[in-house]
Amino acid sequence: MFSGSGLASGAWWYAASTPVGPVRRVSLNGETSVADFIGHWTVNGNKETVFVKGILPQAMQEGYILQMDEVDAMQPEVGFILQQILELHGRLLLTDTGEDISPHPDFRLVATANTLGFGSDSGLYASGTHVLNFSWLDRWDVVVHIDYLPADDEVRLLHSRYPAVKKDLIKCMVKAASDLRKAHANEELTTVLTTRRLLALCARLERGNEFSRALRVCVLNKVPQEDRKVISETFEHHVGPMATS
């Protein structure tokens, strides 16, 4: 299981060995129901009542990697349905039809979240996330924490997406972001500067926005008032005259 998207820090959780099949991705928002996962009865074009299998049995039978995003926002009953799959040699019994589904050899479960299921330590992800059942968390084989990219890799990512933005400027932006992330870790800031925000900043710069305006609309306007001065001064320190060159 992983928490984090790669654009922010976090972790991924794996349910089994290295996956090999195609990926099917689903977001577990608060509206995702057991019926979405297991299936439901419906009336087809021939006016026959039929059972339509949901996301989980389809993935199990067809050998997909089922990537479940934002699992710390899922409804508890969905988590309990998944527990039988997370057991060793886990199978799925469709109680509506009596079908006992054995997983395809290539079937894998992967989950992502911005918390580890124990609540949001930083407070950044408190809204909409839940504390998860420990017995559910304990069934995952592997948990991998995903931190921010190393500086050189982050520079390469930003420059590959927005090659019109000067690479030296991007390097300075990444240095500023690194300092701000350390400040957040030291509880000197209430928010954190993600790679996603740097991408948005580069997009504005490539469109011809002045650096000060791009920084304001992509970063400063999204943070609490008490963080704006620190962020602005950090970018000024690292970027300086390069912002206008």
BALOBA-1460 file (C-alpha; in Angstrom, 3 decimals):
// residues 245
<rec num="1" residu="m" x="0.000" y="0.000" z="0.000"/>
<rec num="2" residu="f" x="1.231" y="3.464" z="-0.817"/>
<rec num="3" residu="s" x="0.216" y="6.789" z="0.605"/>
<rec num="4" residu="g" x="0.952" y="9.806" z="-1.524"/>
<rec num="5" residu="s" x="0.747" y="10.432" z="-5.219"/>
<rec num="6" residu="g" x="4.361" y="11.019" z="-6.094"/>
<rec num="7" residu="l" x="3.590" y="14.737" z="-6.272"/>
<rec num="8" residu="a" x="3.475" y="14.915" z="-2.496"/>
<rec num="9" residu="s" x="5.081" y="12.823" z="0.206"/>
<rec num="10" residu="g" x="3.394" y="9.713" z="1.547"/>
<rec num="11" residu="a" x="3.362" y="5.917" z="1.159"/>
<rec num="12" residu="w" x="2.119" y="3.085" z="-1.053"/>
<rec num="13" residu="w" x="0.841" y="-0.239" z="0.246"/>
<rec num="14" residu="y" x="1.348" y="-3.473" z="-1.717"/>
<rec num="15" residu="a" x="-0.881" y="-6.497" z="-1.163"/>
<rec num="16" residu="a" x="1.289" y="-9.055" z="-2.931"/>
<rec num="17" residu="s" x="4.409" y="-9.650" z="-5.006"/>
<rec num="18" residu="t" x="5.421" y="-7.579" z="-8.024"/>
<rec num="19" residu="p" x="2.309" y="-6.955" z="-10.182"/>
<rec num="20" residu="v" x="2.401" y="-7.870" z="-13.850"/>
<rec num="21" residu="g" x="-1.016" y="-7.113" z="-15.372"/>
<rec num="22" residu="p" x="-2.859" y="-4.047" z="-16.698"/>
<rec num="23" residu="v" x="-3.957" y="-1.391" z="-14.195"/>
<rec num="24" residu="r" x="-7.504" y="-0.403" z="-13.316"/>
<rec num="25" residu="r" x="-7.672" y="2.652" z="-11.067"/>
<rec num="26" residu="v" x="-10.571" y="3.644" z="-8.812"/>
<rec num="27" residu="s" x="-10.908" y="6.529" z="-6.358"/>
<rec num="28" residu="l" x="-12.454" y="5.521" z="-3.036"/>
<rec num="29" residu="n" x="-14.342" y="8.709" z="-2.269"/>
<rec num="30" residu="g" x="-17.036" y="8.706" z="0.380"/>
<rec num="31" residu="e" x="-19.679" y="7.838" z="-2.230"/>
<rec num="32" residu="t" x="-17.976" y="4.621" z="-3.424"/>
<rec num="33" residu="s" x="-20.261" y="1.833" z="-2.198"/>
<rec num="34" residu="v" x="-20.071" y="-1.917" z="-1.664"/>
<rec num="35" residu="a" x="-22.284" y="-2.301" z="-4.755"/>
<rec num="36" residu="d" x="-19.690" y="-0.425" z="-6.819"/>
<rec num="37" residu="f" x="-17.077" y="-2.933" z="-5.715"/>
<rec num="38" residu="i" x="-19.026" y="-6.192" z="-5.576"/>
<rec num="39" residu="g" x="-21.822" y="-5.659" z="-8.100"/>
<rec num="40" residu="h" x="-25.575" y="-5.124" z="-8.259"/>
<rec num="41" residu="w" x="-28.778" y="-6.436" z="-9.782"/>
<rec num="42" residu="t" x="-30.216" y="-4.572" z="-12.751"/>
<rec num="43" residu="v" x="-32.640" y="-5.030" z="-15.638"/>
<rec num="44" residu="n" x="-31.020" y="-5.446" z="-19.075"/>
<rec num="45" residu="g" x="-32.329" y="-4.562" z="-22.530"/>
<rec num="46" residu="n" x="-34.306" y="-7.799" z="-22.689"/>
<rec num="47" residu="k" x="-36.065" y="-6.861" z="-19.450"/>
<rec num="48" residu="e" x="-34.238" y="-9.650" z="-17.644"/>
<rec num="49" residu="t" x="-32.974" y="-9.237" z="-14.094"/>
<rec num="50" residu="v" x="-29.221" y="-9.832" z="-14.173"/>
<rec num="51" residu="f" x="-26.333" y="-9.424" z="-11.786"/>
<rec num="52" residu="v" x="-23.611" y="-7.036" z="-13.006"/>
<rec num="53" residu="k" x="-20.238" y="-7.704" z="-11.404"/>
<rec num="54" residu="g" x="-18.451" y="-4.759" z="-9.822"/>
<rec num="55" residu="i" x="-14.881" y="-3.536" z="-9.953"/>
<rec num="56" residu="l" x="-13.394" y="-6.126" z="-7.608"/>
<rec num="57" residu="p" x="-14.644" y="-9.422" z="-9.142"/>
<rec num="58" residu="q" x="-13.874" y="-8.112" z="-12.638"/>
<rec num="59" residu="a" x="-10.284" y="-7.314" z="-11.650"/>
<rec num="60" residu="m" x="-9.896" y="-10.654" z="-9.870"/>
<rec num="61" residu="q" x="-11.101" y="-12.682" z="-12.844"/>
<rec num="62" residu="e" x="-9.371" y="-10.706" z="-15.597"/>
<rec num="63" residu="g" x="-6.007" y="-10.334" z="-13.856"/>
<rec num="64" residu="y" x="-5.909" y="-6.561" z="-13.381"/>
<rec num="65" residu="i" x="-3.826" y="-4.599" z="-10.938"/>
<rec num="66" residu="l" x="-6.599" y="-2.862" z="-8.980"/>
<rec num="67" residu="q" x="-5.224" y="0.466" z="-7.757"/>
<rec num="68" residu="m" x="-7.446" y="1.921" z="-5.047"/>
<rec num="69" residu="d" x="-6.714" y="5.599" z="-4.513"/>
<rec num="70" residu="e" x="-7.525" y="7.566" z="-1.340"/>
<rec num="71" residu="v" x="-8.309" y="4.469" z="0.747"/>
<rec num="72" residu="d" x="-8.288" y="6.590" z="3.899"/>
<rec num="73" residu="a" x="-11.518" y="8.176" z="2.595"/>
<rec num="74" residu="m" x="-13.389" y="4.915" z="1.914"/>
<rec num="75" residu="q" x="-16.509" y="3.769" z="3.720"/>
<rec num="76" residu="p" x="-15.760" y="1.169" z="6.453"/>
<rec num="77" residu="e" x="-18.013" y="-1.470" z="4.864"/>
<rec num="78" residu="v" x="-15.923" y="-1.378" z="1.685"/>
<rec num="79" residu="g" x="-12.802" y="-2.088" z="3.735"/>
<rec num="80" residu="f" x="-14.446" y="-5.087" z="5.400"/>
<rec num="81" residu="i" x="-15.379" y="-6.537" z="1.998"/>
<rec num="82" residu="l" x="-11.721" y="-6.307" z="0.963"/>
<rec num="83" residu="q" x="-10.430" y="-8.129" z="4.047"/>
<rec num="84" residu="q" x="-11.285" y="-11.565" z="2.679"/>
<rec num="85" residu="i" x="-9.228" y="-10.787" z="-0.446"/>
<rec num="86" residu="l" x="-6.226" y="-9.675" z="1.590"/>
<rec num="87" residu="e" x="-5.947" y="-13.036" z="3.359"/>
<rec num="88" residu="l" x="-3.438" y="-15.626" z="2.117"/>
<rec num="89" residu="h" x="-5.111" y="-17.426" z="-0.829"/>
<rec num="90" residu="g" x="-8.014" y="-15.019" z="-0.398"/>
<rec num="91" residu="r" x="-11.174" y="-15.576" z="-2.445"/>
<rec num="92" residu="l" x="-14.364" y="-13.603" z="-2.969"/>
<rec num="93" residu="l" x="-17.821" y="-15.089" z="-2.371"/>
<rec num="94" residu="l" x="-20.582" y="-13.231" z="-4.202"/>
<rec num="95" residu="t" x="-23.456" y="-13.756" z="-1.784"/>
<rec num="96" residu="d" x="-25.995" y="-12.519" z="-4.362"/>
<rec num="97" residu="t" x="-25.193" y="-15.335" z="-6.799"/>
<rec num="98" residu="g" x="-23.272" y="-17.878" z="-4.737"/>
<rec num="99" residu="e" x="-20.253" y="-17.637" z="-7.067"/>
<rec num="100" residu="d" x="-16.919" y="-18.290" z="-5.354"/>
<rec num="101" residu="i" x="-14.234" y="-16.317" z="-7.214"/>
<rec num="102" residu="s" x="-10.612" y="-17.378" z="-7.127"/>
<rec num="103" residu="p" x="-8.163" y="-14.629" z="-8.172"/>
<rec num="104" residu="h" x="-6.366" y="-14.708" z="-11.506"/>
<rec num="105" residu="p" x="-2.587" y="-15.294" z="-11.026"/>
<rec num="106" residu="d" x="-1.869" y="-11.741" z="-12.225"/>
<rec num="107" residu="f" x="-4.435" y="-10.067" z="-9.950"/>
<rec num="108" residu="r" x="-2.934" y="-7.582" z="-7.483"/>
<rec num="109" residu="l" x="-4.291" y="-5.026" z="-5.027"/>
<rec num="110" residu="v" x="-2.522" y="-1.676" z="-4.627"/>
<rec num="111" residu="a" x="-3.781" y="1.144" z="-2.411"/>
<rec num="112" residu="t" x="-2.733" y="4.773" z="-2.098"/>
<rec num="113" residu="a" x="-3.388" y="7.306" z="0.635"/>
<rec num="114" residu="n" x="-2.025" y="10.548" z="2.030"/>
<rec num="115" residu="t" x="-2.101" y="9.134" z="5.568"/>
<rec num="116" residu="l" x="-1.163" y="5.757" z="7.025"/>
<rec num="117" residu="g" x="-4.693" y="5.157" z="8.244"/>
<rec num="118" residu="f" x="-4.051" y="6.461" z="11.760"/>
<rec num="119" residu="g" x="-5.221" y="10.011" z="11.060"/>
<rec num="120" residu="s" x="-3.423" y="13.021" z="9.614"/>
<rec num="121" residu="d" x="-0.363" y="13.828" z="11.730"/>
<rec num="122" residu="s" x="0.359" y="17.042" z="9.833"/>
<rec num="123" residu="g" x="-3.245" y="18.203" z="9.641"/>
<rec num="124" residu="l" x="-2.888" y="18.739" z="5.889"/>
<rec num="125" residu="y" x="-5.121" y="15.770" z="5.073"/>
<rec num="126" residu="a" x="-7.543" y="15.774" z="7.996"/>
<rec num="127" residu="s" x="-10.584" y="16.788" z="5.955"/>
<rec num="128" residu="g" x="-12.338" y="13.804" z="4.384"/>
<rec num="129" residu="t" x="-9.938" y="11.145" z="5.687"/>
<rec num="130" residu="h" x="-10.670" y="8.516" z="8.324"/>
<rec num="131" residu="v" x="-8.829" y="6.376" z="10.811"/>
<rec num="132" residu="l" x="-8.780" y="2.875" z="9.283"/>
<rec num="133" residu="n" x="-9.466" y="-0.430" z="10.990"/>
<rec num="134" residu="f" x="-6.190" y="-1.907" z="12.269"/>
<rec num="135" residu="s" x="-7.103" y="-5.444" z="11.221"/>
<rec num="136" residu="w" x="-7.510" y="-4.154" z="7.650"/>
<rec num="137" residu="l" x="-4.202" y="-2.294" z="7.736"/>
<rec num="138" residu="d" x="-2.444" y="-5.323" z="9.235"/>
<rec num="139" residu="r" x="-3.361" y="-7.502" z="6.251"/>
<rec num="140" residu="w" x="-1.217" y="-5.570" z="3.776"/>
<rec num="141" residu="d" x="2.091" y="-7.258" z="3.000"/>
<rec num="142" residu="v" x="4.219" y="-4.201" z="2.234"/>
<rec num="143" residu="v" x="4.024" y="-0.465" z="2.954"/>
<rec num="144" residu="v" x="6.265" y="1.884" z="0.961"/>
<rec num="145" residu="h" x="6.709" y="5.547" z="1.878"/>
<rec num="146" residu="i" x="7.031" y="7.908" z="-1.080"/>
<rec num="147" residu="d" x="8.836" y="11.158" z="-0.331"/>
<rec num="148" residu="y" x="9.484" y="14.102" z="-2.627"/>
<rec num="149" residu="l" x="11.764" y="13.510" z="-5.587"/>
<rec num="150" residu="p" x="15.488" y="14.165" z="-5.128"/>
<rec num="151" residu="a" x="16.292" y="17.706" z="-6.289"/>
<rec num="152" residu="d" x="17.983" y="16.668" z="-9.554"/>
<rec num="153" residu="d" x="15.056" y="14.409" z="-10.480"/>
<rec num="154" residu="e" x="12.528" y="17.112" z="-9.648"/>
<rec num="155" residu="v" x="14.409" y="19.578" z="-11.857"/>
<rec num="156" residu="r" x="14.402" y="17.066" z="-14.708"/>
<rec num="157" residu="l" x="10.681" y="16.455" z="-14.299"/>
<rec num="158" residu="l" x="9.790" y="20.149" z="-14.339"/>
<rec num="159" residu="h" x="12.080" y="20.921" z="-17.271"/>
<rec num="160" residu="s" x="10.803" y="17.973" z="-19.305"/>
<rec num="161" residu="r" x="7.224" y="19.204" z="-18.870"/>
<rec num="162" residu="y" x="8.023" y="22.877" z="-19.454"/>
<rec num="163" residu="p" x="11.228" y="23.135" z="-21.530"/>
<rec num="164" residu="a" x="10.632" y="26.823" z="-22.304"/>
<rec num="165" residu="v" x="11.307" y="27.686" z="-18.645"/>
<rec num="166" residu="k" x="15.037" y="28.227" z="-18.041"/>
<rec num="167" residu="k" x="16.629" y="25.283" z="-16.281"/>
<rec num="168" residu="d" x="18.652" y="27.533" z="-13.967"/>
<rec num="169" residu="l" x="15.421" y="29.171" z="-12.838"/>
<rec num="170" residu="i" x="13.849" y="25.760" z="-12.206"/>
<rec num="171" residu="k" x="16.876" y="24.747" z="-10.117"/>
<rec num="172" residu="c" x="16.399" y="27.827" z="-7.950"/>
<rec num="173" residu="m" x="12.689" y="27.098" z="-7.579"/>
<rec num="174" residu="v" x="13.437" y="23.545" z="-6.460"/>
<rec num="175" residu="k" x="15.963" y="24.825" z="-3.897"/>
<rec num="176" residu="a" x="13.307" y="27.170" z="-2.523"/>
<rec num="177" residu="a" x="10.791" y="24.324" z="-2.362"/>
<rec num="178" residu="s" x="13.303" y="22.140" z="-0.523"/>
<rec num="179" residu="d" x="13.870" y="24.816" z="2.132"/>
<rec num="180" residu="l" x="10.129" y="25.306" z="2.537"/>
<rec num="181" residu="r" x="9.565" y="21.563" z="2.957"/>
<rec num="182" residu="k" x="12.186" y="21.514" z="5.700"/>
<rec num="183" residu="a" x="10.442" y="24.464" z="7.342"/>
<rec num="184" residu="h" x="7.158" y="22.562" z="7.274"/>
<rec num="185" residu="a" x="8.829" y="19.478" z="8.767"/>
<rec num="186" residu="n" x="10.145" y="21.724" z="11.560"/>
<rec num="187" residu="e" x="6.612" y="23.092" z="12.090"/>
<rec num="188" residu="e" x="7.631" y="26.558" z="10.903"/>
<rec num="189" residu="l" x="4.993" y="26.459" z="8.128"/>
<rec num="190" residu="t" x="1.431" y="25.134" z="8.175"/>
<rec num="191" residu="t" x="1.484" y="24.179" z="4.479"/>
<rec num="192" residu="v" x="3.967" y="22.438" z="2.224"/>
<rec num="193" residu="l" x="5.118" y="23.216" z="-1.310"/>
<rec num="194" residu="t" x="4.416" y="20.156" z="-3.470"/>
<rec num="195" residu="t" x="5.762" y="19.222" z="-6.881"/>
<rec num="196" residu="r" x="2.240" y="19.790" z="-8.174"/>
<rec num="197" residu="r" x="2.464" y="23.471" z="-7.214"/>
<rec num="198" residu="l" x="5.861" y="23.787" z="-8.881"/>
<rec num="199" residu="l" x="4.360" y="22.299" z="-12.042"/>
<rec num="200" residu="a" x="1.557" y="24.857" z="-11.933"/>
<rec num="201" residu="l" x="4.111" y="27.624" z="-11.412"/>
<rec num="202" residu="c" x="6.145" y="26.462" z="-14.427"/>
<rec num="203" residu="a" x="2.996" y="26.294" z="-16.543"/>
<rec num="204" residu="r" x="2.258" y="29.952" z="-15.798"/>
<rec num="205" residu="l" x="5.827" y="30.969" z="-16.524"/>
<rec num="206" residu="e" x="5.762" y="29.144" z="-19.865"/>
<rec num="207" residu="r" x="2.599" y="31.084" z="-20.773"/>
<rec num="208" residu="g" x="4.517" y="34.310" z="-20.269"/>
<rec num="209" residu="n" x="3.390" y="35.330" z="-16.786"/>
<rec num="210" residu="e" x="5.818" y="37.400" z="-14.733"/>
<rec num="211" residu="f" x="7.360" y="35.368" z="-11.933"/>
<rec num="212" residu="s" x="5.815" y="37.492" z="-9.165"/>
<rec num="213" residu="r" x="2.306" y="37.070" z="-10.596"/>
<rec num="214" residu="a" x="2.785" y="33.336" z="-11.230"/>
<rec num="215" residu="l" x="4.037" y="32.833" z="-7.677"/>
<rec num="216" residu="r" x="1.100" y="34.785" z="-6.290"/>
<rec num="217" residu="v" x="-1.682" y="32.945" z="-8.141"/>
<rec num="218" residu="c" x="-0.135" y="29.453" z="-8.032"/>
<rec num="219" residu="v" x="1.334" y="29.442" z="-4.535"/>
<rec num="220" residu="l" x="0.772" y="32.451" z="-2.275"/>
<rec num="221" residu="n" x="-2.982" y="32.703" z="-2.826"/>
<rec num="222" residu="k" x="-3.352" y="29.056" z="-1.751"/>
<rec num="223" residu="v" x="-1.694" y="29.330" z="1.656"/>
<rec num="224" residu="p" x="-2.686" y="30.895" z="4.987"/>
<rec num="225" residu="q" x="-1.702" y="34.524" z="5.530"/>
<rec num="226" residu="e" x="0.918" y="33.606" z="8.123"/>
<rec num="227" residu="d" x="2.818" y="31.452" z="5.580"/>
<rec num="228" residu="r" x="2.932" y="33.955" z="2.724"/>
<rec num="229" residu="k" x="5.797" y="36.084" z="3.985"/>
<rec num="230" residu="v" x="8.090" y="33.091" z="4.612"/>
<rec num="231" residu="i" x="7.332" y="31.562" z="1.208"/>
<rec num="232" residu="s" x="7.759" y="34.856" z="-0.616"/>
<rec num="233" residu="e" x="11.071" y="35.619" z="1.110"/>
<rec num="234" residu="t" x="12.386" y="32.096" z="0.456"/>
<rec num="235" residu="f" x="11.689" y="32.377" z="-3.264"/>
<rec num="236" residu="e" x="13.192" y="35.869" z="-3.322"/>
<rec num="237" residu="h" x="16.343" y="34.511" z="-1.665"/>
<rec num="238" residu="h" x="16.815" y="31.659" z="-4.140"/>
<rec num="239" residu="v" x="15.391" y="33.142" z="-7.339"/>
<rec num="240" residu="g" x="16.205" y="36.825" z="-6.884"/>
<rec num="241" residu="p" x="17.017" y="38.755" z="-10.084"/>
<rec num="242" residu="m" x="16.656" y="35.602" z="-12.179"/>
<rec num="243" residu="a" x="12.877" y="36.028" z="-11.918"/>
<rec num="244" residu="t" x="13.035" y="39.104" z="-14.145"/>
<rec num="245" residu="s" x="15.872" y="38.049" z="-16.475"/>
